[in-house]
Amino acid sequence: MAVGGRVVISEIFCKGCELCVSACPQQVLEIATDRLTPKGFHPARLKAEGCTGCAICALVCPDAAITVYRELQPRPAPAAA
């Protein structure tokens, strides 16, 4: 079983500091320049598939705005010979 991840970013707490974006080893986060939070910040968001659930983004977030869920994903069956 492969492990994947799902990132949930709370826009109420996110201030768009970009620490999560620069810390993500899979480079799947970005700052949403087309949106504003209720406090007037551009929030972080998931931009691509490929999150491994490492939770580095959540660890570096100074506002605890990120929750990471790790999920087991079935591996594809090998091709028949």
N, C-alpha and C positions, 0 to 999 in steps of 0.2 A: 504494500500500500504506500502510495506517495502522500506526502503531507503538503497541503496547500493552505493558504490563509485568506482571511477576509478582514478588511480594515474598515472600521466604522469611525468616522471623525465627527465629533460633536461641534457643530458650528457655533453653538452658544459659547464655548470656551476657546475655540481656535482663534488665534490672533495673527495667523499668517506669517509666523516668524521664519519659516522655511527650514528649520532644523531637521524636521522629519524628511523633507525632500532631499537634503544633502546627505542624510545618514542612511537612507534606504539602499542596501546593496543591490537590490533588483531594479532600482530606478523606475518604480511604478507609481510614484507620487508626484504631484505637481501642485502649484498654486493656481487656483481658479481665478484668473484675472477678469473673468466675465461676470463674477458674482460678488456680492458683499454680504457679510454677516450682519445681524442686527446691530452690532457695535461698530460697523463700518470697515471691517478688515476683509481682505481677500482670503478665503479659507483654503486649506489644503484639500486635495481630493485624489482619488485613485484614478490614474490615467490609462492604465493598461493591465492586462492579465499578467500573472506571473508572481504574485505575492506568495512567498513561501511560509509566511506566518512566523518569521523570526522575531518579530515584536521590537526590533531596534527602534523603529519610529516611535512607538509608545514609550520606550524608556527615555528617549531624549526630549520628549515633549514636555516643556516646562509647565504647561497648564493642564496636564492629564486629559487632553482632548481626544486622545486616540485609544481605541480598544481594538485589540487584534484577536481574532478567533482562528484557531488552528483546526483544520478539517482534514480527515483522511479521505483521500480520493483513490478510487480503484485504478490500478494500472491497466492499460490496454492489454488484451490477451495477445500472446505472440502469434504471428502469422503462421498458418499451416504450411508445411513444406511440400 
